[in-house]
Amino acid sequence: MNTKIIYINGLSQLLGVSPAAIHAHLRRHNYGAVPHPIRIGNKYAWITDDVDHWLREKNYFPSKKRMKALTNIRITKRHADGLEK
């Protein structure tokens, strides 16, 4: 499985908002403003394919600088195993 994960700091860089703003949207379950997350332990995470799909649905095309955030994504074997169904 070659799934890539982005955490809240990476998502905030990609969207150009602060991590605090993302947390606020998540507390209100405002999934129009941020993609629906998954949980890995006690952290929020997003599958990059889902984020890409959400961005395309919103017709949101981030700048090259923000897109670079997706190239800095790291995933561990432990996280990948937890995503398999």
N, C-alpha and C positions, 0 to 999 in steps of 0.2 A: 504494500500500500504506500503510495507516494503523496499522502495528504499533507498540505502545509497549513500551519496554524499561525494566526496573528493574535497577539495579546493587546490589551487596552492601549498601551503606549504606541504600538505600531498603528492601531486603528486611529488613534488621535492624530498622529502625523499624517496619515493618509487623508483623513477628512478635514484636517486643518482646524481642529477644535481641541480644547484641553481634555485631559483624562477626567477632570472633575465634571465637565459638561456631559461626557459620555456616561459617567456614573449617575448623574442626575436623570438622564433619559432612561437609563436602565431601571432606576428606582420607580419611575412612573410608568414603566412598561411601554414607553413611547418608541415602538419599533418602526415608525415612519421616519424618525430622525436618525436612528442607528439600526444596523442589521440585528437580527435575532441572534443572541450569543449561545454558546454551549458552555458548560462548566467543566473545568479540569481541576479537580480538587476544589479549592476555594477561590479560584481565579476565573474570570470571564475570558473566553477565547472565541475566535471566529475562524472558520474554515475559509481559506482565501478564495476558493471557488465560489462559495456562498456570498462573500463580500463583493466579489467581482460581479456576480449576477445581480445583487442588490443595487450596486452602483449603476449598472446598465439599465435596470428598471426605472431608476430615478433620473436617468439621463445626466448623471453626474460624472464628469470626466475630470479627475484631478490633474494638477500640473505635473510636469516631469519630476519635479522635486518630491512631490507627495507620492508619486508612483514608485520612486526609488525605495520608499519604505517597504514595499512588497518584496524587494530583492534582498532585504536584510532579515528575512524571516528564518527563524531556527525552529526545528522540531526535534524532539528526542524520541528514541525508540519507545520509551515508556508512554509518551503521549500518543504516538501512532497506534500502539496496541490498544489503548483505551478508546480509540475511535472506531475500531473495527466492530462490525455487527455480525 
